[in-house]
Amino acid sequence: MQRSVLALTCAIGVIGANSLVLSPISGTVAKGLAAAGPADVLIASAAYGVATALSALALAPLSDRLGADRVLTWALAAVCLGLIGSAVTPNLTGLSLAQGLAGMGAGAALPAIYGLAAVVAPPGRAAQTMGTVLTGWTLSLVAGVSLSAVVAEVVGWRGVFAILGGLAALLLAWTTTTQFTDVPRGHRTSPLSALRVQGIGRALLSAGLTMLAFYGVYNYTGPHIVSELGAPTWIAGMLALTYGGGFGAAVLLDSQIDRIGARRAAPAVFAVLMTIYGAIALTAGQLWVLLAVGFGWGIINHLSLNLIVGRLTALDPAQRGAILGLYSAVTYAAVTIGTLGFRPAYDAAGLAACAWIAVVLVAAMVTEAATRKA
């Protein structure tokens, strides 16, 4: 169990790092590819996001038919090729295509990882196991946001993708030789069949509200800290570190979900998340307080995601791949919708307005969790 859980955690770390790494090094990449500017480089990020969402819908159901372990192996191979392609591409078009390939692999890999986490979890430790796997996102935050700029300065931006490609290759070898027992197979599923599972609508609604609130606030913390508070860019990166530190530290609390029960814990956890967004709104103008709140934000968001993903994996084990594919599609849709939808509020009234909108969204989550019957 320890070997398999560690492999799944590291897989999320590498996949998540690639999803975050392009933004902080976009200026260096733009110079290397003779692009017009950093914003043009983010076209490759958009290609990654679209490919991930489409792949999650189309390919994640293969985990139910062929087994999540096999799909993870093929998906990591695609991620590895995409990262290597990103390292050697001669132009922006090639980078976009390579990131699209990596996104295709990520869209199939993430549902498979979450599904395998549910499979390998010992009885009575489902939340603790899922929480451990989710800490892979902490690895991606540290590597993707904090180390990428440093690595790009030392070995160049191509070296960043080459290192990630090498790590993906090692993970591919690791997961290929890892034994995953009792993996469900032989179930023909699709996004449509998953949508007919009892309780899926409310579970996806809760997931969507979580992601809209997070991305609608998190994506504007950097511009707020730099443009509104006048702090240097590296301070904006500190928020990612404090958030990531809290997200990782929350693994110590995951066992409490198993002890209390997910259904009983959810309303309380979401209520605290709502309070965190309220605190962000009230402390938006106080830089160091905002950074401290970021640590608590990471803790509660970790527990919230654990509850949401755990709920989805338990709905129908035979359709776990298709269900988690819908979850990944909802997540990546929320990245776009949250960023664009919160922009008018940010332009009009700053980060505090975004945080108050998040309070309203999470309040709906609290209501859903408190009135949930199944």
C-alpha positions as a LaTeX table, in Angstrom:
\begin{tabular}{lrrr}
\hline
Residue & $x$ (\AA) & $y$ (\AA) & $z$ (\AA) \\
\hline
Met1 & 0.00 & 0.00 & 0.00 \\
Gln2 & 2.78 & 2.43 & 0.89 \\
Arg3 & 4.56 & 1.93 & $-2.44$ \\
Ser4 & 1.40 & 2.36 & $-4.48$ \\
Val5 & 0.18 & 5.42 & $-2.55$ \\
Leu6 & 3.60 & 7.09 & $-2.87$ \\
Ala7 & 3.61 & 6.41 & $-6.61$ \\
Leu8 & 0.15 & 7.95 & $-7.00$ \\
Thr9 & 1.15 & 10.98 & $-4.92$ \\
Cys10 & 4.25 & 11.61 & $-7.02$ \\
Ala11 & 2.25 & 11.18 & $-10.23$ \\
Ile12 & $-0.06$ & 14.00 & $-9.18$ \\
Gly13 & 3.00 & 16.06 & $-8.26$ \\
Val14 & 4.52 & 15.81 & $-11.75$ \\
Ile15 & 1.22 & 16.30 & $-13.60$ \\
Gly16 & 0.27 & 19.23 & $-11.38$ \\
Ala17 & 3.70 & 20.83 & $-11.73$ \\
Asn18 & 3.36 & 20.90 & $-15.50$ \\
Ser19 & $-0.07$ & 22.51 & $-15.21$ \\
Leu20 & 1.42 & 25.34 & $-13.10$ \\
Val21 & 4.94 & 25.72 & $-14.43$ \\
Leu22 & 4.36 & 27.69 & $-17.63$ \\
Ser23 & 2.97 & 30.86 & $-16.04$ \\
Pro24 & 6.01 & 31.81 & $-13.90$ \\
Ile25 & 8.50 & 31.12 & $-16.73$ \\
Ser26 & 6.36 & 32.49 & $-19.58$ \\
Gly27 & 8.62 & 35.52 & $-20.07$ \\
Thr28 & 11.72 & 33.34 & $-20.49$ \\
Val29 & 9.88 & 30.95 & $-22.81$ \\
Ala30 & 8.64 & 33.88 & $-24.92$ \\
Lys31 & 12.21 & 35.07 & $-25.46$ \\
Gly32 & 13.42 & 31.57 & $-26.30$ \\
Leu33 & 10.70 & 30.99 & $-28.89$ \\
Ala34 & 10.72 & 34.56 & $-30.24$ \\
Ala35 & 7.07 & 34.95 & $-29.27$ \\
Ala36 & 5.45 & 38.37 & $-29.11$ \\
Gly37 & 5.14 & 38.23 & $-25.35$ \\
Pro38 & 4.47 & 36.10 & $-22.27$ \\
Ala39 & 0.71 & 36.24 & $-22.90$ \\
Asp40 & 1.21 & 34.45 & $-26.22$ \\
Val41 & 3.01 & 31.62 & $-24.44$ \\
Leu42 & $-0.06$ & 31.06 & $-22.30$ \\
Ile43 & $-1.81$ & 29.82 & $-25.43$ \\
Ala44 & 0.02 & 26.59 & $-24.69$ \\
Ser45 & $-1.53$ & 26.58 & $-21.20$ \\
Ala46 & $-4.95$ & 26.97 & $-22.79$ \\
Ala47 & $-4.20$ & 24.04 & $-25.10$ \\
Tyr48 & $-3.24$ & 21.97 & $-22.07$ \\
Gly49 & $-6.45$ & 22.85 & $-20.25$ \\
Val50 & $-8.75$ & 22.13 & $-23.19$ \\
Ala51 & $-7.02$ & 18.82 & $-23.93$ \\
Thr52 & $-7.24$ & 17.81 & $-20.27$ \\
Ala53 & $-10.97$ & 18.51 & $-20.06$ \\
Leu54 & $-11.77$ & 16.70 & $-23.32$ \\
Ser55 & $-9.57$ & 13.76 & $-22.43$ \\
Ala56 & $-11.19$ & 13.44 & $-19.02$ \\
Leu57 & $-14.59$ & 13.08 & $-20.68$ \\
Ala58 & $-13.51$ & 10.81 & $-23.54$ \\
Leu59 & $-10.75$ & 8.64 & $-22.06$ \\
Ala60 & $-11.41$ & 8.41 & $-18.31$ \\
Pro61 & $-14.21$ & 5.82 & $-18.83$ \\
Leu62 & $-11.52$ & 3.46 & $-20.19$ \\
Ser63 & $-10.43$ & 3.01 & $-16.55$ \\
Asp64 & $-13.73$ & 1.19 & $-15.91$ \\
Arg65 & $-13.32$ & $-1.06$ & $-18.92$ \\
Leu66 & $-9.57$ & $-1.77$ & $-18.99$ \\
Gly67 & $-8.57$ & $-1.00$ & $-15.42$ \\
Ala68 & $-7.30$ & 2.26 & $-13.93$ \\
Asp69 & $-3.78$ & 0.84 & $-13.52$ \\
Arg70 & $-3.39$ & 0.18 & $-17.26$ \\
Val71 & $-4.87$ & 3.54 & $-18.21$ \\
Leu72 & $-2.50$ & 5.30 & $-15.80$ \\
Thr73 & 0.49 & 3.66 & $-17.48$ \\
Trp74 & $-0.57$ & 4.78 & $-20.96$ \\
Ala75 & $-1.53$ & 8.23 & $-19.70$ \\
Leu76 & 1.86 & 8.77 & $-18.04$ \\
Ala77 & 3.53 & 7.76 & $-21.30$ \\
Ala78 & 1.57 & 10.53 & $-23.06$ \\
Val79 & 2.50 & 13.03 & $-20.34$ \\
Cys80 & 6.17 & 12.03 & $-20.65$ \\
Leu81 & 6.16 & 12.48 & $-24.44$ \\
Gly82 & 4.37 & 15.81 & $-24.12$ \\
Leu83 & 6.92 & 17.11 & $-21.64$ \\
Ile84 & 9.87 & 15.98 & $-23.74$ \\
Gly85 & 8.21 & 17.56 & $-26.77$ \\
Ser86 & 7.84 & 20.80 & $-24.80$ \\
Ala87 & 11.56 & 20.73 & $-24.03$ \\
Val88 & 12.69 & 20.35 & $-27.64$ \\
Thr89 & 10.01 & 22.29 & $-29.55$ \\
Pro90 & 11.32 & 24.89 & $-32.00$ \\
Asn91 & 8.30 & 27.22 & $-31.86$ \\
Leu92 & 5.11 & 28.19 & $-30.08$ \\
Thr93 & 2.95 & 25.94 & $-32.23$ \\
Gly94 & 5.06 & 22.95 & $-31.25$ \\
Leu95 & 4.84 & 23.92 & $-27.59$ \\
Ser96 & 1.05 & 24.13 & $-27.82$ \\
Leu97 & 0.85 & 20.72 & $-29.50$ \\
Ala98 & 3.19 & 19.16 & $-26.95$ \\
Gln99 & 1.22 & 20.63 & $-24.06$ \\
Gly100 & $-1.96$ & 19.36 & $-25.70$ \\
Leu101 & $-0.48$ & 15.84 & $-25.68$ \\
Ala102 & 0.50 & 16.25 & $-22.03$ \\
Gly103 & $-3.03$ & 17.46 & $-21.31$ \\
Met104 & $-4.52$ & 14.44 & $-23.03$ \\
Gly105 & $-2.45$ & 12.23 & $-20.74$ \\
Ala106 & $-3.34$ & 14.27 & $-17.66$ \\
Gly107 & $-7.06$ & 14.09 & $-18.40$ \\
Ala108 & $-6.91$ & 10.29 & $-18.35$ \\
Ala109 & $-4.34$ & 10.03 & $-15.56$ \\
Leu110 & $-5.98$ & 12.11 & $-12.82$ \\
Pro111 & $-9.26$ & 10.13 & $-12.70$ \\
Ala112 & $-7.23$ & 6.90 & $-12.77$ \\
Ile113 & $-5.08$ & 8.11 & $-9.86$ \\
Tyr114 & $-8.08$ & 9.05 & $-7.73$ \\
Gly115 & $-9.77$ & 5.76 & $-8.59$ \\
Leu116 & $-6.69$ & 3.74 & $-7.64$ \\
Ala117 & $-6.42$ & 5.66 & $-4.37$ \\
Ala118 & $-9.90$ & 4.39 & $-3.48$ \\
Val119 & $-8.91$ & 0.85 & $-4.50$ \\
Val120 & $-5.70$ & 0.63 & $-2.43$ \\
Ala121 & $-7.13$ & 2.32 & 0.68 \\
Pro122 & $-7.29$ & $-0.04$ & 3.68 \\
Pro123 & $-10.72$ & $-0.51$ & 5.26 \\
Gly124 & $-11.68$ & 2.50 & 7.36 \\
Arg125 & $-8.85$ & 4.67 & 5.97 \\
Ala126 & $-10.30$ & 5.88 & 2.69 \\
Ala127 & $-10.10$ & 9.59 & 3.55 \\
Gln128 & $-6.60$ & 9.28 & 4.99 \\
Thr129 & $-5.33$ & 7.51 & 1.87 \\
Met130 & $-7.02$ & 9.95 & $-0.49$ \\
Gly131 & $-5.63$ & 12.84 & 1.54 \\
Thr132 & $-2.11$ & 11.47 & 1.21 \\
Val133 & $-2.49$ & 11.23 & $-2.56$ \\
Leu134 & $-3.88$ & 14.76 & $-2.70$ \\
Thr135 & $-0.67$ & 16.10 & $-1.13$ \\
Gly136 & 0.83 & 15.58 & $-4.58$ \\
Trp137 & $-0.69$ & 18.97 & $-5.35$ \\
Thr138 & 1.55 & 20.44 & $-2.66$ \\
Leu139 & 4.56 & 19.02 & $-4.48$ \\
Ser140 & 3.31 & 20.61 & $-7.69$ \\
Leu141 & 2.80 & 23.99 & $-6.03$ \\
Val142 & 6.31 & 24.03 & $-4.61$ \\
Ala143 & 7.94 & 22.76 & $-7.81$ \\
Gly144 & 5.66 & 24.51 & $-10.28$ \\
Val145 & 5.51 & 27.94 & $-8.69$ \\
Ser146 & 8.62 & 28.26 & $-6.54$ \\
Leu147 & 11.37 & 26.24 & $-8.19$ \\
Ser148 & 10.55 & 26.63 & $-11.88$ \\
Ala149 & 11.81 & 30.20 & $-12.13$ \\
Val150 & 15.04 & 29.28 & $-10.34$ \\
Val151 & 15.61 & 26.22 & $-12.53$ \\
Ala152 & 14.86 & 28.27 & $-15.65$ \\
Glu153 & 17.54 & 30.78 & $-14.62$ \\
Val154 & 20.13 & 28.05 & $-14.04$ \\
Val155 & 19.52 & 25.57 & $-16.90$ \\
Gly156 & 17.01 & 27.42 & $-19.10$ \\
Trp157 & 13.29 & 26.89 & $-19.57$ \\
Arg158 & 13.86 & 23.83 & $-21.73$ \\
Gly159 & 15.63 & 22.26 & $-18.78$ \\
Val160 & 12.49 & 22.71 & $-16.68$ \\
Phe161 & 10.46 & 20.58 & $-19.08$ \\
Ala162 & 13.31 & 18.13 & $-19.55$ \\
Ile163 & 13.49 & 17.55 & $-15.79$ \\
Leu164 & 9.73 & 17.07 & $-15.58$ \\
Gly165 & 9.89 & 14.71 & $-18.56$ \\
Gly166 & 12.59 & 12.67 & $-16.85$ \\
Leu167 & 10.53 & 12.48 & $-13.66$ \\
Ala168 & 7.51 & 11.36 & $-15.69$ \\
Ala169 & 9.63 & 8.62 & $-17.28$ \\
Leu170 & 10.73 & 7.42 & $-13.83$ \\
Leu171 & 7.11 & 7.42 & $-12.67$ \\
Leu172 & 6.11 & 5.45 & $-15.74$ \\
Ala173 & 8.66 & 2.76 & $-14.85$ \\
Trp174 & 7.58 & 2.88 & $-11.19$ \\
Thr175 & 3.85 & 2.49 & $-11.81$ \\
Thr176 & 4.43 & $-0.23$ & $-14.41$ \\
Thr177 & 6.17 & $-2.37$ & $-11.78$ \\
Thr178 & 3.71 & $-1.53$ & $-8.98$ \\
Gln179 & 1.07 & $-4.15$ & $-8.20$ \\
Phe180 & $-2.47$ & $-2.77$ & $-7.89$ \\
Thr181 & $-4.79$ & $-5.56$ & $-6.75$ \\
Asp182 & $-8.58$ & $-5.82$ & $-7.06$ \\
Val183 & $-8.78$ & $-3.10$ & $-9.73$ \\
Pro184 & $-12.30$ & $-3.12$ & $-11.26$ \\
Arg185 & $-12.39$ & $-4.00$ & $-14.99$ \\
Gly186 & $-14.82$ & $-5.00$ & $-17.68$ \\
His187 & $-17.43$ & $-2.25$ & $-17.18$ \\
Arg188 & $-18.49$ & $-0.32$ & $-20.27$ \\
Thr189 & $-19.23$ & 3.24 & $-19.15$ \\
Ser190 & $-19.50$ & 6.72 & $-20.60$ \\
Pro191 & $-20.10$ & 10.27 & $-19.36$ \\
Leu192 & $-23.80$ & 9.77 & $-20.09$ \\
Ser193 & $-24.03$ & 6.58 & $-18.04$ \\
Ala194 & $-22.16$ & 8.29 & $-15.20$ \\
Leu195 & $-24.64$ & 11.18 & $-15.24$ \\
Arg196 & $-27.41$ & 8.69 & $-14.45$ \\
Val197 & $-25.74$ & 7.57 & $-11.21$ \\
Gln198 & $-27.84$ & 8.56 & $-8.21$ \\
Gly199 & $-26.38$ & 11.57 & $-6.41$ \\
Ile200 & $-23.95$ & 12.57 & $-9.17$ \\
Gly201 & $-25.63$ & 15.90 & $-9.89$ \\
Arg202 & $-25.35$ & 17.25 & $-6.38$ \\
Ala203 & $-21.82$ & 15.89 & $-5.97$ \\
Leu204 & $-20.63$ & 17.58 & $-9.18$ \\
Leu205 & $-22.41$ & 20.79 & $-8.17$ \\
Ser206 & $-20.46$ & 20.84 & $-4.92$ \\
Ala207 & $-17.23$ & 20.15 & $-6.81$ \\
Gly208 & $-17.94$ & 22.91 & $-9.31$ \\
Leu209 & $-18.73$ & 25.46 & $-6.62$ \\
Thr210 & $-15.49$ & 24.59 & $-4.80$ \\
Met211 & $-13.39$ & 25.07 & $-7.90$ \\
Leu212 & $-15.16$ & 28.25 & $-9.03$ \\
Ala213 & $-14.58$ & 29.81 & $-5.62$ \\
Phe214 & $-10.94$ & 28.72 & $-5.51$ \\
Tyr215 & $-9.84$ & 29.79 & $-8.99$ \\
Gly216 & $-11.97$ & 32.93 & $-8.91$ \\
Val217 & $-10.01$ & 34.10 & $-5.86$ \\
Tyr218 & $-6.60$ & 32.42 & $-6.21$ \\
Asn219 & $-5.96$ & 33.58 & $-9.78$ \\
Tyr220 & $-6.35$ & 37.22 & $-8.72$ \\
Thr221 & $-4.21$ & 37.08 & $-5.58$ \\
Gly222 & $-1.02$ & 37.61 & $-7.61$ \\
Pro223 & $-2.25$ & 40.73 & $-9.46$ \\
His224 & $-3.71$ & 42.05 & $-6.19$ \\
Ile225 & $-0.49$ & 41.63 & $-4.20$ \\
Val226 & 1.70 & 43.13 & $-6.93$ \\
Ser227 & $-0.55$ & 45.82 & $-8.43$ \\
Glu228 & $-2.73$ & 46.85 & $-5.50$ \\
Leu229 & $-0.43$ & 46.28 & $-2.53$ \\
Gly230 & 2.79 & 47.21 & $-4.35$ \\
Ala231 & 4.70 & 44.12 & $-3.26$ \\
Pro232 & 7.36 & 42.42 & $-5.43$ \\
Thr233 & 6.47 & 39.37 & $-7.48$ \\
Trp234 & 8.31 & 36.99 & $-5.17$ \\
Ile235 & 5.95 & 37.99 & $-2.35$ \\
Ala236 & 3.04 & 36.90 & $-4.52$ \\
Gly237 & 4.78 & 33.55 & $-4.80$ \\
Met238 & 4.87 & 33.39 & $-1.00$ \\
Leu239 & 1.08 & 33.05 & $-0.94$ \\
Ala240 & 1.38 & 29.94 & $-3.09$ \\
Leu241 & 3.93 & 28.59 & $-0.61$ \\
Thr242 & 1.81 & 29.29 & 2.46 \\
Tyr243 & $-1.25$ & 27.84 & 0.75 \\
Gly244 & 0.75 & 24.79 & $-0.35$ \\
Gly245 & 2.17 & 24.38 & 3.16 \\
Gly246 & $-1.31$ & 24.33 & 4.63 \\
Phe247 & $-2.54$ & 21.97 & 1.93 \\
Gly248 & 0.25 & 19.53 & 2.78 \\
Ala249 & $-0.08$ & 19.90 & 6.54 \\
Ala250 & $-3.76$ & 18.97 & 6.34 \\
Val251 & $-2.78$ & 15.34 & 5.73 \\
Leu252 & $-2.46$ & 15.11 & 9.52 \\
Leu253 & $-6.20$ & 15.79 & 9.79 \\
Asp254 & $-7.49$ & 13.44 & 7.09 \\
Ser255 & $-7.89$ & 10.54 & 9.52 \\
Gln256 & $-10.45$ & 12.63 & 11.42 \\
Ile257 & $-12.76$ & 12.44 & 8.39 \\
Asp258 & $-12.61$ & 8.64 & 8.64 \\
Arg259 & $-13.30$ & 8.86 & 12.36 \\
Ile260 & $-16.19$ & 11.34 & 12.19 \\
Gly261 & $-17.63$ & 10.23 & 8.88 \\
Ala262 & $-17.56$ & 12.20 & 5.64 \\
Arg263 & $-21.24$ & 13.12 & 5.63 \\
Arg264 & $-21.08$ & 14.54 & 9.16 \\
Ala265 & $-17.77$ & 16.34 & 8.55 \\
Ala266 & $-18.72$ & 18.02 & 5.25 \\
Pro267 & $-21.04$ & 20.80 & 6.53 \\
Ala268 & $-18.53$ & 21.84 & 9.19 \\
Val269 & $-15.54$ & 21.80 & 6.82 \\
Phe270 & $-17.39$ & 23.81 & 4.17 \\
Ala271 & $-18.57$ & 26.29 & 6.79 \\
Val272 & $-14.95$ & 26.89 & 7.82 \\
Leu273 & $-14.02$ & 27.30 & 4.13 \\
Met274 & $-16.74$ & 29.96 & 3.84 \\
Thr275 & $-15.23$ & 31.72 & 6.87 \\
Ile276 & $-11.78$ & 31.61 & 5.24 \\
Tyr277 & $-13.05$ & 33.42 & 2.15 \\
Gly278 & $-14.70$ & 35.98 & 4.42 \\
Ala279 & $-11.35$ & 36.47 & 6.15 \\
Ile280 & $-9.64$ & 36.98 & 2.79 \\
Ala281 & $-12.21$ & 39.64 & 1.92 \\
Leu282 & $-11.66$ & 41.44 & 5.23 \\
Thr283 & $-7.84$ & 41.22 & 5.21 \\
Ala284 & $-7.20$ & 41.78 & 1.49 \\
Gly285 & $-5.44$ & 45.06 & 2.21 \\
Gln286 & $-3.13$ & 43.61 & 4.88 \\
Leu287 & $-0.39$ & 41.69 & 3.10 \\
Trp288 & 1.12 & 39.63 & 5.92 \\
Val289 & $-2.25$ & 38.77 & 7.41 \\
Leu290 & $-3.37$ & 37.65 & 3.95 \\
Leu291 & $-0.34$ & 35.38 & 3.70 \\
Ala292 & $-1.13$ & 33.87 & 7.09 \\
Val293 & $-4.75$ & 33.28 & 6.08 \\
Gly294 & $-3.39$ & 31.48 & 3.02 \\
Phe295 & $-2.05$ & 28.71 & 5.28 \\
Gly296 & $-5.49$ & 28.07 & 6.73 \\
Trp297 & $-6.98$ & 28.27 & 3.24 \\
Gly298 & $-4.70$ & 25.43 & 2.15 \\
Ile299 & $-5.69$ & 23.26 & 5.12 \\
Ile300 & $-9.43$ & 23.65 & 4.61 \\
Asn301 & $-9.30$ & 23.37 & 0.83 \\
His302 & $-7.41$ & 20.08 & 1.19 \\
Leu303 & $-10.09$ & 18.69 & 3.48 \\
Ser304 & $-12.82$ & 19.98 & 1.16 \\
Leu305 & $-11.29$ & 18.29 & $-1.88$ \\
Asn306 & $-10.82$ & 15.09 & 0.09 \\
Leu307 & $-14.53$ & 15.08 & 0.97 \\
Ile308 & $-15.59$ & 15.84 & $-2.60$ \\
Val309 & $-13.34$ & 13.32 & $-4.36$ \\
Gly310 & $-14.09$ & 10.67 & $-1.74$ \\
Arg311 & $-17.83$ & 11.22 & $-2.23$ \\
Leu312 & $-17.50$ & 10.83 & $-5.99$ \\
Thr313 & $-15.40$ & 7.67 & $-5.80$ \\
Ala314 & $-17.96$ & 6.04 & $-3.51$ \\
Leu315 & $-21.01$ & 6.68 & $-5.73$ \\
Asp316 & $-20.53$ & 3.68 & $-8.05$ \\
Pro317 & $-17.21$ & 1.76 & $-8.04$ \\
Ala318 & $-18.09$ & 0.19 & $-11.40$ \\
Gln319 & $-18.27$ & 3.64 & $-13.02$ \\
Arg320 & $-15.54$ & 5.32 & $-11.02$ \\
Gly321 & $-13.47$ & 6.26 & $-14.08$ \\
Ala322 & $-16.37$ & 7.92 & $-15.89$ \\
Ile323 & $-17.51$ & 9.73 & $-12.75$ \\
Leu324 & $-14.03$ & 11.06 & $-12.02$ \\
Gly325 & $-13.70$ & 12.04 & $-15.67$ \\
Leu326 & $-16.75$ & 14.26 & $-15.21$ \\
Tyr327 & $-15.14$ & 15.68 & $-12.08$ \\
Ser328 & $-11.93$ & 16.54 & $-13.95$ \\
Ala329 & $-13.91$ & 18.15 & $-16.75$ \\
Val330 & $-15.84$ & 20.23 & $-14.21$ \\
Thr331 & $-12.56$ & 21.23 & $-12.56$ \\
Tyr332 & $-10.93$ & 22.47 & $-15.76$ \\
Ala333 & $-14.12$ & 24.22 & $-16.84$ \\
Ala334 & $-14.06$ & 26.03 & $-13.50$ \\
Val335 & $-10.51$ & 27.22 & $-14.18$ \\
Thr336 & $-11.76$ & 29.13 & $-17.22$ \\
Ile337 & $-15.17$ & 30.17 & $-15.90$ \\
Gly338 & $-13.79$ & 31.22 & $-12.52$ \\
Thr339 & $-11.02$ & 33.30 & $-14.06$ \\
Leu340 & $-13.22$ & 35.05 & $-16.62$ \\
Gly341 & $-16.36$ & 35.26 & $-14.49$ \\
Phe342 & $-14.65$ & 36.92 & $-11.51$ \\
Arg343 & $-12.77$ & 39.45 & $-13.68$ \\
Pro344 & $-15.53$ & 42.13 & $-13.66$ \\
Ala345 & $-15.74$ & 41.91 & $-9.85$ \\
Tyr346 & $-11.96$ & 42.23 & $-9.53$ \\
Asp347 & $-11.83$ & 45.19 & $-11.91$ \\
Ala348 & $-14.66$ & 46.93 & $-10.04$ \\
Ala349 & $-13.80$ & 46.28 & $-6.40$ \\
Gly350 & $-10.62$ & 44.22 & $-6.16$ \\
Leu351 & $-9.81$ & 40.92 & $-4.50$ \\
Ala352 & $-12.28$ & 41.51 & $-1.65$ \\
Ala353 & $-15.20$ & 41.43 & $-4.10$ \\
Cys354 & $-13.98$ & 38.11 & $-5.51$ \\
Ala355 & $-13.73$ & 36.68 & $-2.00$ \\
Trp356 & $-17.29$ & 37.78 & $-1.12$ \\
Ile357 & $-18.59$ & 36.03 & $-4.23$ \\
Ala358 & $-16.72$ & 32.92 & $-3.08$ \\
Val359 & $-18.46$ & 33.21 & 0.30 \\
Val360 & $-21.83$ & 33.02 & $-1.46$ \\
Leu361 & $-20.76$ & 30.02 & $-3.56$ \\
Val362 & $-19.46$ & 28.11 & $-0.57$ \\
Ala363 & $-22.60$ & 28.97 & 1.41 \\
Ala364 & $-24.50$ & 27.01 & $-1.25$ \\
Met365 & $-22.09$ & 24.10 & $-0.63$ \\
Val366 & $-22.82$ & 24.23 & 3.09 \\
Thr367 & $-26.54$ & 24.12 & 2.38 \\
Glu368 & $-26.15$ & 21.18 & 0.01 \\
Ala369 & $-24.03$ & 19.24 & 2.48 \\
Ala370 & $-26.38$ & 19.93 & 5.37 \\
Thr371 & $-29.46$ & 18.80 & 3.42 \\
Arg372 & $-27.82$ & 15.78 & 1.81 \\
Lys373 & $-29.67$ & 12.53 & 2.44 \\
Ala374 & $-27.56$ & 10.06 & 0.44 \\
\hline
\end{tabular}
